[in-house]
C-alpha cells in the first residue's frame, strides 16, 4: 500500500471502513461540507497502527501539526519500547538485574504510574511480566510454549521487585529479580497519545483525534460542534460496531483479545497476559473500554480490568480515575 494512500483525504466510505484498529471515528461528512477538511495520517508504531486526524481550514497547517505529533509519538516509542536495546526499557532489561540503570524522567513517570496501577489492581496489571509476553509472542507463535516455562513465570509479583530511585541526580531503575523484564506496552502507548495531543494543543489545533491501537484521545469538539462520535469495533464482526461513544477532550482506551492472538486446538491465545498464570487471561469478556481524562491512565486501567465484570472493574478504575467510565464487552 503506497504512502500516498495514508496522506490523501479519505472519502466518507473510506473513513468509515479503512481503519485497522479498534476505533472508528464517525464525524467527517458534515465537516467536509463546511469546508473544514479532516487531514489524516496513519503509520506503524509500537507494534500497531497510529493515526492522527486534524480538522482545520488550512490543510498545510494541519499537515505540519500532524508531522509534529508523529515526531513526538516516535520519540516516545524510541524511549520506551522493549524492542530496542538502546531504549530506556531495552537498557534496563539488559542490565537492571545487576545494577541501577539511568532512565529519563518521562520513563520513570510512566513506570511509577504503571506500578501504582499494579497496586490498586492487586497485581492484575503488572508492567514487569515482559518475560511472559516474550515467551508467548502471540504474533509469531502457532502453539502454546512449554507448560513448565509458563508456570515458572506465574504468580511472581514482579511489579513488587522494580525499584525506582534517584541515582546521581537522575532517575534509575533496578530489578530485584533476574527473571523480571519491563514491558510498558499497556501504558506507554497511552502516554504517547497524551504527548502527541499536547503537541497539537501547543500548535493551536482545536479539533483532532489521536489514536494508537486501542488508545484514543479526542481533542476539542468535532468540527460540526458537539462531541466526536467514536465507534468501538465489535469483537465478533470487524465490520460492525459494538458501541458508539460521544466524547470531547477525553481519552478512551480499549484492551481486547481480538486484535493480537493465535488459535491452537480451537482455543484463542491472545496477548493480554494474566500475571497469576503467566498465560493469556481466560475470561468470557472480549474487551474492556475505559473513559478518562488522560490516555496514559486509561490505557493501564483498561488492561488492569480486562476480564472483570462491570461493577468490579469500575471499583478498580475509580481508585485512580475520578469519574471514569468502564464498558466491558462479552
HUFEN-V876822 format. One record per residue. PHI is phi in whole degrees, 0 to 359 (none if undefined). PSI is psi in radians with two decimals (none if undefined). OMEGA is omega in degrees with one decimal (none if undefined). Layout:
# HUFEN-V876822
phi->{PHI/PHI}
psi->{PSI/PSI}
omega->{OMEGA/OMEGA}
This chain:
# HUFEN-V876822
phi->{none/285/295/298/301/280/262/285/275/287/284/300/297/297/298/274/232/278/305/259/257/277/256/226/275/236/245/277/305/295/300/294/298/269/60/241/301/258/273/226/222/235/197/288/200/53/75/213/247/261/216/239/236/234/260/200/293/259/294/293/299/297/298/294/295/296/306/294/295/292/300/293/298/294/297/296/299/300/280/241/292/269/265/241/292/261/283/304/287/300/294/296/293/277/228/286/285/249/207/290/247/292/228/290/299/293/297/299/300/294/298/298/297/299/292/298/293/299/293/288/261/55/86/297/257/221/287/256/262/302/297/289/298/295/295/283/37/295/283/239/279/238/207/297/289/304/300/293/287/293/300/297/257/279/53/266/56/303/300/286/251/258/248/247/212/273/224/64/83/231/295/220/244/222/258/261/211/293/274/277/227/282/219/267/300/265/215/291/298/297/297/299/300/301/292/296/296/299/295/297/300/298/270/88/287/252/224/198/229/243/229/228/60/267/242/216/226/259/269/68/268/290/300/274/93/81/290/290/256/236/263/259/298/290/295/258/214/299/265/243/253/272/200/236/248/243/221/216/49/213/265/226/229/234/249/217/260/245/253/229/192/224/249/212/51/81/258/270/243/258/269/271/277/272/301/288/245/71/226/306/296/269/198/286/286/254/196/224/245/238/251/205/282/223/280/301/288/296/300/297/297/298/290/299/257/304/98/272/295/306/297/294/297/296/297/295/297/283/292/234/240/293/74/292/239/230/233/273/240/257}
psi->{2.27/2.74/-0.47/-0.57/-0.69/-0.27/-0.51/2.94/2.17/2.63/3.00/-0.76/-0.78/-0.74/-0.58/-0.17/-0.36/-0.28/2.32/0.00/-2.70/-0.48/2.65/2.14/2.52/0.40/0.25/-0.71/-0.83/-0.60/-0.70/-0.74/-0.49/0.25/0.63/1.49/2.57/1.84/2.32/2.40/2.36/2.58/2.73/2.40/2.39/0.67/0.22/-2.78/2.23/2.56/2.30/2.22/2.19/2.23/2.12/2.57/-0.48/1.85/-0.57/-0.66/-0.79/-0.76/-0.74/-0.68/-0.72/-0.74/-0.82/-0.69/-0.70/-0.66/-0.71/-0.71/-0.74/-0.61/-0.78/-0.72/-0.83/-0.56/-0.61/-0.04/2.60/-0.02/0.01/2.23/-0.30/0.03/2.92/-0.80/-0.68/-0.79/-0.69/-0.75/-0.44/-0.53/-0.18/-0.19/-0.21/-0.65/2.93/2.32/2.16/2.40/2.90/2.79/-0.60/-0.79/-0.71/-0.73/-0.79/-0.73/-0.81/-0.72/-0.73/-0.72/-0.57/-0.73/-0.57/-0.75/-0.85/-0.35/0.18/0.67/0.02/-0.56/2.13/1.83/-0.06/0.27/0.57/-0.55/-0.63/-0.69/-0.72/-0.67/-0.77/-0.71/1.10/-0.30/-0.29/-0.29/2.69/-0.10/2.76/2.64/2.94/2.40/-0.64/-0.54/-0.62/-0.84/-0.56/-0.43/0.00/2.50/0.71/-0.22/0.78/-0.57/-0.48/-0.19/0.31/2.14/2.15/2.15/2.98/2.33/1.98/0.56/0.05/2.70/2.50/2.55/2.46/2.45/2.41/0.25/2.24/-0.36/-0.01/2.26/2.27/2.49/1.83/0.32/-0.42/0.17/-0.54/-0.56/-0.73/-0.71/-0.72/-0.72/-0.80/-0.73/-0.71/-0.69/-0.70/-0.67/-0.77/-0.76/-0.78/-0.45/0.02/0.26/2.30/-0.32/1.98/2.78/2.27/2.23/2.34/1.82/-2.07/0.26/2.32/2.52/2.31/2.02/2.08/-2.85/2.96/2.78/-0.50/0.09/2.62/3.12/2.75/2.57/2.12/2.22/2.49/2.14/2.55/2.43/-0.34/-0.36/1.92/-0.39/0.06/2.82/2.38/-0.49/2.70/2.27/2.64/2.00/2.53/2.30/0.90/2.63/2.55/2.21/2.34/2.26/2.19/2.90/0.17/0.25/-0.72/1.96/2.95/2.80/2.48/2.12/0.73/-0.06/2.40/2.26/1.89/-3.08/-0.07/1.77/2.36/2.02/-0.44/-0.48/-0.28/0.25/2.93/2.38/2.25/2.09/2.61/-0.24/2.55/-0.36/2.87/2.27/2.32/2.33/2.26/-3.03/-0.52/2.71/-0.53/-0.88/-0.64/-0.66/-0.92/-0.71/-0.73/-0.68/-0.70/-0.64/0.04/2.20/-0.22/2.54/2.84/-0.90/-0.76/-0.70/-0.74/-0.67/-0.74/-0.85/-0.71/-0.04/-0.39/-0.39/1.82/2.31/0.22/2.75/2.60/2.35/1.79/2.50/2.31/none}
omega->{-174.0/177.0/-179.7/179.6/-176.5/-175.7/-176.2/-176.0/-173.6/171.0/-179.7/-178.7/179.5/-175.5/-178.0/-172.7/-171.9/-177.8/-176.1/-176.9/-175.2/-173.2/172.9/175.8/-169.8/-167.7/-168.8/-166.3/-179.5/177.5/178.6/-179.4/179.0/174.9/170.5/-175.1/173.4/-178.7/-168.9/177.7/177.1/176.7/179.8/-179.3/173.4/177.1/-179.8/178.3/173.2/179.3/175.6/179.4/-179.7/174.9/-179.3/-179.2/179.4/-175.3/178.2/174.7/-179.6/179.8/-179.8/178.4/177.9/176.6/-177.9/179.2/-179.9/175.4/179.6/177.2/179.2/177.5/179.0/178.8/-179.4/-176.3/-167.7/179.3/174.2/-175.2/176.3/-179.6/-178.7/174.9/175.8/-177.4/176.8/179.5/179.0/-178.8/177.5/-171.2/-173.6/173.8/-178.9/-175.5/176.3/-179.9/-179.7/177.2/178.6/176.5/179.5/178.5/177.9/178.0/-178.6/177.4/-179.6/177.2/178.3/-179.7/173.8/177.8/174.3/-177.9/-175.1/179.2/-178.7/175.2/176.4/174.0/-178.7/-179.7/-175.3/178.4/179.5/179.5/177.5/176.6/178.4/-179.2/-177.2/173.3/-167.5/179.1/-177.5/-179.8/175.0/175.9/-177.7/175.4/179.2/-175.0/-177.8/177.9/176.6/-177.5/-178.5/-177.5/-176.2/172.8/-178.9/-179.2/-175.5/-176.4/179.1/-173.6/174.9/-178.9/175.2/-178.6/175.1/177.9/-178.0/178.3/-179.8/177.7/176.8/179.7/178.3/179.6/177.8/178.9/-177.1/179.3/-176.3/171.1/175.5/174.0/-177.1/-177.1/-178.5/178.0/-176.9/176.9/177.6/177.2/178.2/176.5/179.5/-179.7/178.0/177.3/178.2/177.5/179.0/178.6/-177.9/178.7/177.2/177.1/-178.4/-176.8/-178.3/170.5/174.8/-178.6/169.3/-177.9/-179.0/-177.8/-173.1/171.3/176.6/-178.5/-179.8/177.1/175.5/-175.0/-179.9/-178.7/-177.5/-176.0/169.0/172.5/-176.0/178.0/173.3/-178.7/178.3/174.7/-172.5/-176.5/-175.4/-178.7/-179.5/178.2/176.6/-179.0/174.7/-178.1/171.9/-171.5/174.6/-176.2/-177.7/177.8/174.9/179.1/179.9/170.7/-177.9/-176.1/-170.7/176.7/-178.5/-175.9/166.2/177.6/177.0/-177.8/176.3/-178.5/176.8/176.0/-175.0/-170.9/-176.8/-172.5/174.4/-179.3/-178.6/-176.8/-175.5/-176.4/176.3/-175.9/177.2/-176.7/174.3/178.4/176.9/177.7/172.4/178.9/179.1/174.9/-178.4/-174.7/-179.8/-172.2/-179.8/-178.9/177.9/178.7/179.6/-178.1/-178.3/176.6/-178.2/-173.8/177.0/-179.5/178.6/171.3/-169.1/-174.3/179.2/178.7/-178.8/179.1/179.8/-175.0/-175.1/170.5/-179.4/-176.8/178.9/176.8/-179.5/174.3/-179.3/177.5/174.7/177.9/178.4/none}
